[in-house]
């Protein structure tokens, strides 16, 4: 539901010197985007690190008029607006300090599925294509959603293989929803939305696919998932930046090794040699490491009896007991109680859900069954 808070958030984000981090600081200090819009210019001195120059553009009516047009555009085109300060971002992305203050979404995003980011070069080789095809074939019975950048090459292969194996997929764009770049992927983008996936972008409808947007976009691809796979990339390729963001967020990174003479593998080999990515030796081992080794239908085969007869692992037992004692505990509080990051907790909660021990509620809350 589009609200007044969306209006003032977009208006604030349009102001000079108000980026994602400053917008988050403003909404935290004043309690809402509307309050920040109305009060920040007069009361900026109570904010650490804010001078008059930073808040000087707040209140500019042209930004408010732009925000009104943007809301109408979103309503016409079925675009959802997620605000970080209202905790509406996907859970793992919300953890990132530099996460977008505003995220636009088209389509469906299932937060109960574990995301997995897979990226690579636009000039993918048959080696990279075969790996992606084999990976999705092996992982087709697992419960996850793939994430990539909807570019040509590796991204396109990831999205197409996801759809082929009926796995939801997320495309992260480097521009607003008024266009689609590259235009060759327009039909693919429509399929993603129509077949249970979604498109995300932090850019409003005035933003074109400028070169600098793509690196900025890559932090969202890395931030959405607990793990990123780099398939093929040259030295300094865009996928290396995605891996760097993932490292910075303390997420897992895996890279597909290649011949030292192969330009498309040089970036992957470098990530591995610098201990910035784990080497992918076999797809079976990769799936096990990702925690995808317990697909839903196999869980039912392994545990065909009532949930009371199930022997939980140590971590499952710890989390289950906390949820049992604290009905409707939210993810952040649970992470604080058991001193584990949320991206480590979520796969375990998914296992408990598949075992029939735990149920997810809205607002990232959980109850024991």
Residue frames relative to the residue before (quaternion, step in Angstrom):
aa qw qx qy qz dx dy dz
X 1.0000 0.0000 0.0000 0.0000 0.00 0.00 0.00
X 0.3345 -0.7460 0.5443 0.1882 3.57 -0.72 1.08
X 0.0706 -0.8285 0.5548 -0.0275 3.56 -0.79 1.07
X 0.7226 -0.4031 0.3444 0.4436 3.51 -1.40 -0.03
X 0.6164 0.5641 -0.3422 0.4299 3.57 1.07 -0.72
X 0.6124 0.5310 -0.3386 0.4779 3.57 1.11 -0.68
X 0.6282 0.5582 -0.3274 0.4319 3.56 0.96 -0.89
X 0.7425 0.4096 -0.2370 0.4742 3.59 0.70 -1.05
X 0.5873 0.5600 -0.3753 0.4480 3.60 1.11 -0.51
X 0.6662 0.4854 -0.2985 0.4811 3.58 0.92 -0.91
X 0.6406 0.5270 -0.3225 0.4560 3.59 0.97 -0.84
X 0.6586 0.5014 -0.3061 0.4703 3.59 0.93 -0.86
X 0.6658 0.5182 -0.3093 0.4388 3.57 0.92 -0.89
X 0.6371 0.5293 -0.3208 0.4594 3.60 1.20 -0.47
X 0.5566 0.6316 -0.3910 0.3721 3.58 1.20 -0.41
X 0.5733 -0.5838 0.4537 0.3532 3.54 -1.14 0.69
X 0.8495 0.1648 -0.1553 0.4765 3.57 -1.07 0.87
X 0.6066 0.4993 -0.3821 0.4866 3.62 1.23 0.24
X 0.0068 -0.8022 0.5950 -0.0485 3.53 -0.13 1.34
X 0.7909 -0.3234 0.2167 0.4720 3.56 -1.27 -0.24
X 0.6939 0.4774 -0.2901 0.4543 3.58 0.85 -0.95
X 0.6710 0.4867 -0.3083 0.4666 3.60 0.92 -0.84
X 0.6213 0.5276 -0.3461 0.4646 3.58 1.05 -0.68
X 0.6399 0.5168 -0.3230 0.4682 3.59 1.01 -0.78
X 0.6432 0.5175 -0.3177 0.4664 3.59 1.02 -0.80
X 0.6575 0.5217 -0.3075 0.4482 3.58 0.97 -0.86
X 0.6912 0.4700 -0.2894 0.4664 3.59 0.84 -0.94
X 0.6304 0.5210 -0.3347 0.4680 3.58 1.10 -0.65
X 0.6921 0.4933 -0.2768 0.4484 3.58 0.94 -0.92
X 0.7954 0.3147 -0.1488 0.4962 3.58 0.92 -0.89
X 0.5687 -0.6567 0.3549 0.3454 3.58 1.27 0.04
X 0.7919 -0.0413 0.0345 0.6083 3.58 1.20 -0.44
X 0.6194 -0.5353 0.4175 0.3944 3.55 -1.28 0.35
X 0.6314 0.5387 -0.3399 0.4423 3.59 1.01 -0.76
X 0.6605 0.4986 -0.3077 0.4696 3.59 0.91 -0.88
X 0.6398 0.5232 -0.3222 0.4615 3.57 1.03 -0.83
X 0.6321 0.5375 -0.3211 0.4567 3.57 1.02 -0.84
X 0.7498 0.4237 -0.2138 0.4610 3.56 0.90 -0.93
X 0.8082 0.3391 -0.1421 0.4600 3.61 1.03 -0.73
X 0.5527 0.6730 -0.3941 0.2937 3.61 1.07 -0.66
X 0.6478 0.5430 -0.3339 0.4172 3.57 0.95 -0.82
X 0.7104 0.4355 -0.2506 0.4928 3.58 1.10 -0.70
X 0.8136 0.2870 -0.1076 0.4941 3.57 0.99 -0.82
X 0.2447 0.8203 -0.4887 0.1687 3.58 1.19 0.54
X 0.5799 0.6271 -0.3773 0.3579 3.61 1.11 -0.57
X 0.6424 0.5212 -0.3427 0.4453 3.58 1.15 -0.39
X 0.6179 0.5233 -0.3399 0.4784 3.58 1.32 0.02
X 0.4312 -0.6980 0.5110 0.2562 3.59 -0.80 1.00
X 0.8399 0.2021 -0.1584 0.4782 3.54 -0.92 0.95
X 0.6178 0.5308 -0.3513 0.4616 3.60 1.24 0.06
X 0.0877 -0.7725 0.6273 0.0454 3.55 -0.86 1.01
X 0.7266 -0.4291 0.2945 0.4486 3.57 -1.27 0.08
X 0.6106 0.5804 -0.3562 0.4043 3.58 1.04 -0.75
X 0.6530 0.5321 -0.3212 0.4328 3.59 0.94 -0.85
X 0.7706 0.3628 -0.1908 0.4879 3.60 0.92 -0.86
X 0.4231 0.7635 -0.4295 0.2314 3.60 1.27 -0.14
X 0.7140 0.4469 -0.2559 0.4744 3.60 1.11 -0.62
X 0.4969 0.6498 -0.4342 0.3774 3.58 1.27 -0.14
X 0.7392 0.3566 -0.2919 0.4911 3.54 -0.89 0.98
X 0.4566 0.6770 -0.4460 0.3664 3.57 1.29 -0.09
X 0.4145 -0.7614 0.4451 0.2242 3.57 -0.47 1.22
X 0.5708 0.5940 -0.3973 0.4044 3.60 1.11 -0.52
X 0.6370 0.5183 -0.3262 0.4681 3.61 1.11 -0.65
X 0.6307 0.5221 -0.3241 0.4739 3.56 1.09 -0.70
X 0.6388 0.5091 -0.3197 0.4802 3.59 1.02 -0.79
X 0.6235 0.5265 -0.3396 0.4676 3.59 1.02 -0.77
X 0.6557 0.5248 -0.3068 0.4478 3.57 0.93 -0.93
X 0.6211 0.5359 -0.3384 0.4610 3.60 1.04 -0.75
X 0.6636 0.4903 -0.2993 0.4792 3.59 0.95 -0.86
X 0.6413 0.5351 -0.3208 0.4466 3.55 1.02 -0.82
X 0.6437 0.5162 -0.3221 0.4642 3.59 0.98 -0.79
X 0.6414 0.5103 -0.3209 0.4746 3.58 1.01 -0.78
X 0.6241 0.5360 -0.3282 0.4641 3.56 1.04 -0.82
X 0.6689 0.5023 -0.2937 0.4626 3.58 0.93 -0.90
X 0.6473 0.5198 -0.3144 0.4604 3.58 0.98 -0.83
X 0.6661 0.5126 -0.2964 0.4536 3.58 0.95 -0.89
X 0.7912 0.3527 -0.1458 0.4779 3.55 1.00 -0.85
X 0.5100 -0.6888 0.4046 0.3190 3.58 1.22 0.35
X 0.3886 0.7245 -0.4693 0.3223 3.56 1.05 0.81
X 0.3008 -0.7425 0.5785 0.1535 3.54 -0.87 1.04
X 0.1978 -0.7644 0.5995 0.1310 3.60 -1.09 0.66
X 0.1187 -0.7938 0.5954 0.0370 3.58 -0.70 1.12
X 0.1824 -0.7959 0.5725 0.0739 3.59 -0.85 0.99
X 0.4835 -0.6894 0.4580 0.2849 3.56 -0.81 0.99
X 0.7066 0.4870 -0.2925 0.4220 3.60 0.82 -0.94
X 0.6575 0.4369 -0.3147 0.5271 3.58 1.30 -0.15
X 0.4468 -0.7204 0.4162 0.3288 3.57 1.36 0.23
X 0.3722 0.7452 -0.4657 0.2987 3.55 1.02 0.89
X 0.5103 0.6411 -0.4341 0.3745 3.60 1.22 -0.12
X 0.6187 -0.4872 0.4309 0.4408 3.60 -1.21 0.32
X 0.6578 -0.6107 0.2768 0.3432 3.55 -0.89 1.05
X 0.7176 0.4397 -0.2785 0.4627 3.61 0.79 -0.91
X 0.6228 0.5342 -0.3410 0.4588 3.58 1.03 -0.71
X 0.6140 0.5693 -0.3410 0.4273 3.57 1.03 -0.78
X 0.6228 0.5687 -0.3360 0.4192 3.60 1.12 -0.63
X 0.6240 0.5700 -0.3382 0.4138 3.60 1.14 -0.58
X 0.5023 -0.6872 0.4397 0.2865 3.56 -0.78 1.06
X 0.7590 0.3515 -0.1897 0.5142 3.58 1.04 -0.79
X 0.2534 0.7802 -0.5280 0.2198 3.59 1.16 0.54
X 0.5795 -0.5891 0.4154 0.3802 3.61 -1.08 0.57
X 0.4771 -0.6615 0.4998 0.2915 3.56 -1.03 0.80
X 0.7724 0.1591 -0.0732 0.6105 3.56 1.20 -0.65
X 0.0306 -0.7868 0.6163 -0.0071 3.57 -0.88 0.95
X 0.2272 -0.7724 0.5832 0.1083 3.56 -0.81 1.08
X 0.0828 -0.8181 0.5689 -0.0100 3.57 -0.90 0.96
X 0.0506 -0.7554 0.6527 0.0289 3.51 -1.11 0.83
X 0.7357 0.3460 -0.2681 0.5168 3.57 -0.64 1.08
X 0.6000 -0.5816 0.4406 0.3282 3.55 -1.35 -0.33
X 0.0637 -0.7789 0.6235 0.0242 3.56 -0.97 0.91
X 0.2019 -0.7956 0.5662 0.0752 3.56 -0.59 1.23
X 0.2644 -0.8108 0.5054 0.1316 3.58 -0.29 1.27
X 0.5830 0.5805 -0.3795 0.4232 3.60 1.22 -0.08
X 0.6411 0.4877 -0.3252 0.4954 3.57 1.30 -0.17
X 0.4604 -0.6771 0.4972 0.2871 3.57 -0.98 0.82
X 0.3291 -0.7503 0.5330 0.2114 3.62 -0.75 0.96
X 0.0595 -0.7664 0.6382 0.0418 3.54 -1.23 0.57
X 0.2279 -0.7880 0.5602 0.1148 3.58 -0.61 1.14
X 0.0135 -0.7817 0.6228 -0.0304 3.56 -0.93 0.98
X 0.0440 0.8150 -0.5702 0.0931 3.56 -0.62 1.15
X 0.1135 0.7935 -0.5936 0.0723 3.54 -1.30 0.26
X 0.7502 -0.4278 0.2855 0.4155 3.51 -1.34 -0.02
X 0.5345 -0.6076 0.4824 0.3353 3.54 -1.25 0.48
X 0.7167 0.3777 -0.2324 0.5382 3.58 1.20 -0.50
X 0.0114 0.8530 -0.5197 0.0464 3.53 0.79 1.10
X 0.3456 -0.7313 0.5529 0.2004 3.58 -1.12 0.72
X 0.6979 -0.4452 0.3401 0.4461 3.56 -1.30 0.08
X 0.5811 0.5800 -0.3616 0.4418 3.60 1.16 -0.60
X 0.6879 0.4718 -0.2738 0.4788 3.58 0.88 -0.93
X 0.6400 0.5277 -0.3206 0.4574 3.57 0.99 -0.86
X 0.6630 0.5100 -0.3098 0.4521 3.57 0.94 -0.89
X 0.6280 0.5323 -0.3397 0.4547 3.57 1.00 -0.79
X 0.6681 0.4988 -0.3070 0.4589 3.60 0.86 -0.95
X 0.6497 0.5176 -0.3103 0.4623 3.58 0.95 -0.89
X 0.6792 0.4871 -0.2866 0.4682 3.58 0.90 -0.94
X 0.6376 0.5377 -0.3359 0.4376 3.58 0.97 -0.83
X 0.7073 0.4509 -0.2799 0.4670 3.59 0.79 -0.94
X 0.5951 0.5479 -0.3689 0.4578 3.58 1.09 -0.57
X 0.6964 0.4698 -0.2685 0.4713 3.59 0.92 -0.94
X 0.7597 0.3936 -0.1960 0.4791 3.60 1.05 -0.77
X 0.3848 0.7844 -0.4427 0.2017 3.59 1.25 0.01
X 0.6947 0.4489 -0.2885 0.4823 3.62 1.14 -0.46
X 0.5565 0.6174 -0.3821 0.4039 3.59 1.30 0.00
X 0.4415 -0.7027 0.5018 0.2438 3.55 -1.22 0.58
X 0.3960 0.6900 -0.5265 0.2999 3.56 -0.15 1.27
X 0.2868 -0.7112 0.6071 0.2082 3.53 -1.36 0.17
X 0.3354 -0.7532 0.5292 0.2001 3.58 -0.79 0.98
X 0.1625 -0.7728 0.6096 0.0685 3.55 -1.20 0.67
X 0.1802 0.7670 -0.6042 0.1193 3.57 -0.92 0.90
X 0.6355 -0.6178 0.3576 0.2942 3.56 -1.31 0.05
X 0.4207 -0.7426 0.4356 0.2860 3.61 1.30 0.24
X 0.3980 0.6672 -0.5169 0.3595 3.57 1.03 0.81
X 0.6267 -0.4844 0.4141 0.4485 3.56 -1.28 -0.11
X 0.7075 0.4668 -0.3179 0.4248 3.57 -1.25 0.20
X 0.8609 -0.0377 0.0451 0.5053 3.55 -0.94 -0.97
X 0.6322 0.5422 -0.3377 0.4385 3.61 0.91 -0.88
X 0.6590 0.5173 -0.2981 0.4575 3.55 0.89 -0.99
X 0.6468 0.5191 -0.3131 0.4627 3.59 0.96 -0.86
X 0.6346 0.5361 -0.3243 0.4523 3.58 0.97 -0.88
X 0.6978 0.4656 -0.2826 0.4652 3.58 0.78 -1.00
X 0.6811 0.4940 -0.2999 0.4496 3.60 0.91 -0.88
X 0.6602 0.4872 -0.3146 0.4773 3.60 0.96 -0.78
X 0.5899 0.5556 -0.3610 0.4616 3.59 1.10 -0.66
X 0.6886 0.4762 -0.2807 0.4694 3.56 0.80 -1.01
X 0.6355 0.5449 -0.3269 0.4386 3.58 0.98 -0.86
X 0.7608 0.3467 -0.1821 0.5175 3.58 1.04 -0.81
X 0.4844 -0.7123 0.3966 0.3172 3.55 1.34 0.41
X 0.4250 0.6455 -0.4939 0.3985 3.55 0.99 0.96
X 0.4631 -0.6823 0.4717 0.3123 3.64 -0.70 0.95
X 0.0896 -0.8074 0.5824 0.0298 3.57 -1.08 0.66
X 0.2567 -0.7629 0.5828 0.1115 3.55 -1.17 0.75
X 0.1452 -0.7717 0.6140 0.0804 3.56 -0.91 0.94
X 0.1786 -0.7808 0.5923 0.0877 3.59 -0.80 1.01
X 0.2424 -0.8210 0.5102 0.0834 3.56 -0.58 1.22
X 0.3602 -0.7233 0.5528 0.2036 3.55 -1.28 0.50
X 0.7168 0.3273 -0.2244 0.5733 3.57 1.20 0.59
X 0.6396 -0.5307 0.3883 0.3981 3.57 -1.28 0.05
X 0.6435 -0.5676 0.3737 0.3523 3.55 -1.31 0.28
X 0.4752 0.6708 -0.4461 0.3539 3.60 1.23 0.14
X 0.7796 0.1879 -0.0973 0.5895 3.57 1.27 -0.32
X 0.2130 -0.7431 0.6063 0.1867 3.57 -1.31 -0.06
X 0.0161 0.7975 -0.6007 0.0549 3.53 -0.69 1.16
X 0.5134 -0.2809 -0.8034 0.1103 1.49 -1.61 1.95
X 0.6019 -0.6051 0.3871 0.3488 3.57 -1.06 0.76
X 0.5462 0.6248 -0.3917 0.3974 3.60 1.19 -0.47
X 0.7117 0.4584 -0.2530 0.4684 3.58 1.15 -0.55
X 0.3200 0.7774 -0.4926 0.2247 3.60 1.24 0.25
X 0.6789 0.4752 -0.2995 0.4728 3.61 0.85 -0.90
X 0.6265 0.5332 -0.3281 0.4642 3.56 1.07 -0.75
X 0.6350 0.5314 -0.3190 0.4611 3.58 0.99 -0.84
X 0.6519 0.5101 -0.3084 0.4687 3.57 0.99 -0.84
X 0.6425 0.5211 -0.3203 0.4617 3.57 1.00 -0.81
X 0.6140 0.5587 -0.3486 0.4351 3.58 0.97 -0.85
X 0.6899 0.4747 -0.2702 0.4751 3.57 0.90 -0.99
X 0.7165 0.4756 -0.2556 0.4417 3.57 0.87 -0.99
X 0.7478 0.3793 -0.2070 0.5041 3.60 1.17 -0.49
X 0.7659 -0.4588 0.1960 0.4056 3.54 0.97 0.96
X 0.6237 0.5278 -0.3497 0.4583 3.59 1.25 0.18
X 0.3322 -0.7440 0.5485 0.1878 3.56 -1.27 -0.25
X 0.2831 -0.6895 0.6308 0.2156 3.49 -1.41 0.26
X 0.1301 -0.7809 0.6084 0.0552 3.57 -1.03 0.86
X 0.1276 0.7616 -0.6348 0.0267 3.54 -1.23 0.51
X 0.3607 -0.7082 0.5573 0.2402 3.55 -1.16 0.59
X 0.6199 0.5852 -0.3161 0.4162 3.57 1.31 -0.26
X 0.4060 -0.7119 0.5177 0.2455 3.57 -0.94 0.88
X 0.7322 -0.4868 0.2770 0.3876 3.56 -1.30 0.22
X 0.6085 0.5391 -0.3710 0.4489 3.61 1.23 -0.01
X 0.6331 0.5807 -0.3180 0.4010 3.58 1.25 -0.34
X 0.2860 -0.7628 0.5659 0.1269 3.52 -0.78 1.14
X 0.5955 -0.5781 0.4089 0.3795 3.63 -1.23 0.28
X 0.0183 0.8192 -0.5696 0.0639 3.58 0.53 1.19
X 0.6745 -0.5491 0.3203 0.3754 3.53 -1.14 0.74
X 0.6908 0.4998 -0.2959 0.4306 3.59 0.86 -0.96
X 0.5635 0.6256 -0.3811 0.3819 3.59 1.19 -0.45
X 0.6311 0.5819 -0.3429 0.3815 3.57 1.08 -0.70
X 0.6402 0.4905 -0.3238 0.4946 3.58 1.02 -0.76
X 0.6308 0.5333 -0.3208 0.4634 3.57 1.01 -0.86
X 0.6346 0.5443 -0.3053 0.4559 3.57 1.04 -0.87
X 0.6322 0.5895 -0.3311 0.3785 3.57 1.02 -0.84
X 0.6057 0.5548 -0.3725 0.4319 3.60 1.11 -0.55
X 0.6184 0.5278 -0.3459 0.4684 3.60 1.15 -0.55
X 0.6138 0.5372 -0.3430 0.4659 3.58 1.01 -0.80
X 0.6903 0.4642 -0.2722 0.4837 3.58 0.93 -0.91
X 0.6945 0.5178 -0.2754 0.4169 3.57 0.96 -0.88
X 0.6154 0.5856 -0.3419 0.4019 3.58 1.14 -0.57
X 0.8030 0.3289 -0.1113 0.4844 3.57 1.09 -0.73
X 0.5045 -0.6272 0.4913 0.3328 3.58 -1.21 0.45
X 0.7963 0.1486 -0.0770 0.5812 3.59 1.23 -0.35
X 0.1460 -0.7655 0.6221 0.0747 3.54 -1.20 0.70
X 0.1819 -0.7593 0.6172 0.0965 3.55 -1.00 0.91
X 0.1566 -0.7591 0.6255 0.0893 3.58 -0.89 0.97
X 0.2847 -0.8057 0.5018 0.1342 3.56 -0.52 1.20
X 0.7585 -0.1812 0.1492 0.6079 3.60 0.67 -1.07
X 0.2010 0.7637 -0.6005 0.1258 3.58 -1.01 0.78
X 0.4354 -0.6784 0.5280 0.2674 3.54 -1.16 0.67
X 0.6927 -0.3940 0.3572 0.4872 3.58 -1.29 -0.05
X 0.8502 0.1451 -0.0982 0.4964 3.58 -0.89 0.89
X 0.3749 0.7331 -0.4898 0.2866 3.60 1.21 0.30
X 0.6772 -0.5106 0.3472 0.4002 3.55 -1.24 0.44
X 0.6216 0.5617 -0.3399 0.4274 3.58 1.09 -0.69
X 0.5747 0.5712 -0.3789 0.4470 3.58 1.18 -0.52
X 0.6346 0.5169 -0.3316 0.4692 3.59 1.06 -0.73
X 0.6203 0.5316 -0.3454 0.4620 3.61 1.03 -0.71
X 0.6501 0.5051 -0.3053 0.4785 3.57 1.00 -0.85
X 0.6366 0.5300 -0.3229 0.4578 3.59 1.03 -0.79
X 0.6325 0.5087 -0.3264 0.4844 3.58 1.00 -0.79
X 0.6546 0.5203 -0.3134 0.4501 3.58 0.91 -0.92
X 0.6245 0.5255 -0.3289 0.4751 3.59 1.02 -0.80
X 0.6690 0.5187 -0.2913 0.4455 3.56 0.96 -0.91
X 0.6932 0.4405 -0.2627 0.5064 3.56 1.16 -0.60
X 0.4467 -0.7073 0.4306 0.3388 3.58 1.34 0.10
X 0.3991 0.6876 -0.4893 0.3584 3.56 1.03 0.88
X 0.5686 -0.5921 0.4487 0.3531 3.56 -1.25 0.39
X 0.0861 -0.7732 0.6268 0.0423 3.57 -1.11 0.76
X 0.0694 -0.7767 0.6258 0.0161 3.55 -0.99 0.92
X 0.0984 -0.8048 0.5841 0.0386 3.57 -1.01 0.78
X 0.4035 -0.6972 0.5448 0.2330 3.53 -1.10 0.81
X 0.3103 -0.7756 0.5139 0.1949 3.63 -0.50 1.10
X 0.0723 -0.7971 0.5978 0.0450 3.55 -1.25 0.41
X 0.7199 -0.4013 0.3161 0.4699 3.56 -1.28 -0.10
X 0.5358 -0.6352 0.4479 0.3298 3.58 -1.04 0.74
X 0.6680 0.4969 -0.2948 0.4691 3.57 1.21 -0.46
X 0.5984 0.5762 -0.3517 0.4315 3.57 1.29 -0.21
X 0.4289 -0.7317 0.4745 0.2356 3.56 -0.54 1.21
X 0.6842 0.5102 -0.2864 0.4353 3.58 0.98 -0.82
X 0.6970 0.4341 -0.2737 0.5009 3.59 1.27 -0.19
X 0.4591 0.7233 -0.4354 0.2765 3.59 1.23 -0.24
X 0.6552 0.5132 -0.3147 0.4563 3.58 0.98 -0.79
X 0.6459 0.5114 -0.3085 0.4755 3.58 1.01 -0.84
X 0.6633 0.5060 -0.3048 0.4595 3.57 0.89 -0.94
X 0.6408 0.5208 -0.3204 0.4642 3.58 1.04 -0.76
X 0.6320 0.5275 -0.3307 0.4616 3.60 0.95 -0.84
X 0.6642 0.4987 -0.2978 0.4706 3.57 0.98 -0.87
X 0.6931 0.4922 -0.2888 0.4403 3.60 0.84 -0.98
X 0.7129 0.4221 -0.2462 0.5030 3.59 1.15 -0.60
X 0.4619 -0.7115 0.4122 0.3325 3.57 1.33 0.27
X 0.4324 0.6785 -0.4721 0.3604 3.57 1.09 0.75
X 0.7687 0.1368 -0.1088 0.6152 3.56 1.35 -0.06
X 0.4229 -0.6625 0.5536 0.2752 3.54 -1.18 0.65
X 0.4870 -0.6727 0.4736 0.2933 3.56 -1.02 0.77
X 0.3257 -0.7055 0.5908 0.2170 3.56 -1.06 0.74
X 0.1406 -0.8108 0.5652 0.0583 3.58 -0.48 1.19
X 0.7792 -0.0651 0.0484 0.6215 3.57 0.93 -0.93
X 0.5793 -0.5866 0.4326 0.3650 3.57 -1.15 0.56
X 0.6038 0.5677 -0.3539 0.4335 3.58 1.06 -0.74
X 0.6770 0.4811 -0.2866 0.4775 3.59 0.92 -0.92
X 0.6252 0.5463 -0.3311 0.4485 3.57 1.04 -0.81
X 0.6649 0.5019 -0.3012 0.4640 3.58 0.89 -0.94
X 0.6386 0.5196 -0.3212 0.4680 3.58 1.03 -0.80
X 0.6708 0.5043 -0.2953 0.4565 3.60 0.91 -0.95
X 0.6596 0.5091 -0.2995 0.4648 3.57 1.07 -0.74
X 0.4749 -0.6759 0.4388 0.3538 3.58 1.23 -0.31
X 0.4824 0.6778 -0.4201 0.3625 3.55 1.27 0.41
X 0.4736 0.7228 -0.4077 0.2950 3.57 1.28 0.13
X 0.7083 0.3969 -0.2663 0.5195 3.60 1.27 0.11
X 0.0389 -0.8312 0.5546 -0.0017 3.60 0.47 1.16
X 0.7060 -0.5171 0.2943 0.3841 3.54 -1.21 0.61
X 0.7134 0.4573 -0.2929 0.4428 3.57 0.74 -1.00
X 0.6515 0.4994 -0.3236 0.4706 3.59 1.09 -0.63
X 0.5776 0.5664 -0.3773 0.4509 3.58 1.13 -0.56
X 0.6518 0.5173 -0.3158 0.4559 3.55 1.01 -0.83
X 0.6412 0.5072 -0.3267 0.4742 3.57 1.12 -0.68
X 0.6797 0.5025 -0.2835 0.4529 3.57 1.00 -0.87
X 0.7997 0.1865 -0.0642 0.5671 3.56 1.06 -0.84
X 0.0486 0.8522 -0.5185 0.0509 3.60 0.51 1.16
X 0.6359 0.5474 -0.3310 0.4318 3.60 1.25 -0.19
X 0.7218 -0.4094 0.3105 0.4637 3.55 -1.28 -0.08
X 0.6423 -0.5642 0.3638 0.3700 3.56 -1.19 0.61
X 0.5912 0.5934 -0.3781 0.3942 3.62 1.11 -0.48
X 0.6935 0.4767 -0.2845 0.4593 3.60 1.16 -0.50
X 0.5155 0.6673 -0.4056 0.3527 3.58 1.27 -0.06
X 0.2895 -0.7363 0.5895 0.1628 3.56 -0.96 0.94
X 0.2339 -0.8032 0.5363 0.1123 3.58 -0.43 1.22
X 0.5030 -0.5984 0.5182 0.3471 3.54 -1.23 0.48
X 0.7037 -0.4578 0.3190 0.4399 3.60 -1.26 0.24
X 0.6959 0.4678 -0.2812 0.4666 3.59 0.83 -0.97
X 0.6247 0.5266 -0.3374 0.4676 3.58 1.01 -0.78
X 0.6676 0.5208 -0.2949 0.4427 3.56 0.94 -0.92
X 0.6365 0.5307 -0.3209 0.4584 3.60 0.98 -0.87
X 0.7060 0.4588 -0.2671 0.4687 3.56 0.81 -1.02
X 0.6371 0.5358 -0.3296 0.4455 3.58 0.97 -0.85
X 0.6722 0.5046 -0.3031 0.4491 3.61 0.93 -0.90
X 0.6313 0.5245 -0.3302 0.4662 3.59 1.04 -0.73
X 0.6672 0.4854 -0.2995 0.4791 3.57 0.97 -0.87
X 0.6285 0.5461 -0.3273 0.4467 3.59 1.06 -0.82
X 0.7185 0.4391 -0.2419 0.4820 3.59 0.97 -0.90
X 0.7784 0.2544 -0.1218 0.5608 3.58 1.18 -0.55
X 0.1578 -0.8250 0.5359 0.0853 3.61 0.35 1.21
X 0.8402 0.1321 -0.1564 0.5022 3.54 -1.06 0.95
X 0.2599 0.7502 -0.5557 0.2466 3.58 1.09 0.66
X 0.3448 -0.7469 0.5231 0.2228 3.58 -0.95 0.80
X 0.7164 -0.4939 0.2947 0.3949 3.52 -1.29 0.45
X 0.6592 0.5220 -0.3144 0.4406 3.60 0.90 -0.91
X 0.6718 0.4882 -0.2953 0.4723 3.58 0.93 -0.89
X 0.6291 0.5343 -0.3267 0.4604 3.57 1.03 -0.81
X 0.6515 0.5171 -0.3112 0.4596 3.58 0.95 -0.90
X 0.6545 0.5131 -0.3057 0.4635 3.56 1.02 -0.80
X 0.6607 0.5320 -0.3015 0.4354 3.57 0.98 -0.87
X 0.8034 0.2797 -0.1374 0.5074 3.58 0.87 -0.92
X 0.3798 -0.7800 0.4316 0.2470 3.57 1.36 0.26
X 0.4878 0.5750 -0.4909 0.4364 3.52 0.78 1.18
X 0.4906 -0.6426 0.4761 0.3461 3.64 -0.96 0.65
X 0.6242 -0.5898 0.3598 0.3647 3.57 -1.06 0.71
X 0.6535 0.5233 -0.3453 0.4240 3.60 1.00 -0.67
X 0.6260 0.4913 -0.3436 0.4988 3.60 1.28 -0.21
X 0.6496 0.5381 -0.3049 0.4421 3.57 1.14 -0.70
X 0.6515 0.5908 -0.3261 0.3466 3.57 0.88 -0.98
X 0.6533 0.4912 -0.3490 0.4583 3.65 0.87 -0.73
X 0.6340 0.5236 -0.3298 0.4639 3.59 1.09 -0.72
X 0.6321 0.5155 -0.3300 0.4752 3.59 1.02 -0.77
X 0.6172 0.5366 -0.3430 0.4620 3.58 1.03 -0.76
X 0.6347 0.5209 -0.3263 0.4682 3.59 1.00 -0.83
X 0.6606 0.5068 -0.3000 0.4655 3.59 0.99 -0.89
X 0.6197 0.5304 -0.3386 0.4690 3.58 1.09 -0.69
X 0.6723 0.4946 -0.2913 0.4675 3.57 0.95 -0.91
X 0.6621 0.4851 -0.2917 0.4911 3.56 1.20 -0.56
X 0.4819 -0.6887 0.4205 0.3414 3.57 1.28 -0.11
X 0.4938 0.6804 -0.4106 0.3529 3.58 1.20 0.43
X 0.7990 0.1806 -0.0442 0.5719 3.57 1.11 -0.71
X 0.1540 -0.7689 0.6136 0.0921 3.55 -1.19 0.63
X 0.3473 -0.7307 0.5515 0.2033 3.59 -0.99 0.88
X 0.1706 -0.7608 0.6195 0.0911 3.54 -1.09 0.83
X 0.6588 -0.4737 0.3751 0.4483 3.58 -1.27 0.11
X 0.7637 0.3509 -0.2664 0.4719 3.55 -1.21 0.55
X 0.5166 -0.6686 0.3959 0.3597 3.58 1.24 0.50
X 0.4231 0.6662 -0.4886 0.3720 3.54 0.95 1.00
X 0.1800 -0.8029 0.5648 0.0635 3.56 -1.17 0.63
X 0.0874 -0.7689 0.6304 0.0608 3.55 -1.21 0.63
X 0.4607 -0.6480 0.5300 0.2949 3.55 -1.19 0.59
X 0.3287 -0.7441 0.5497 0.1900 3.57 -1.05 0.79
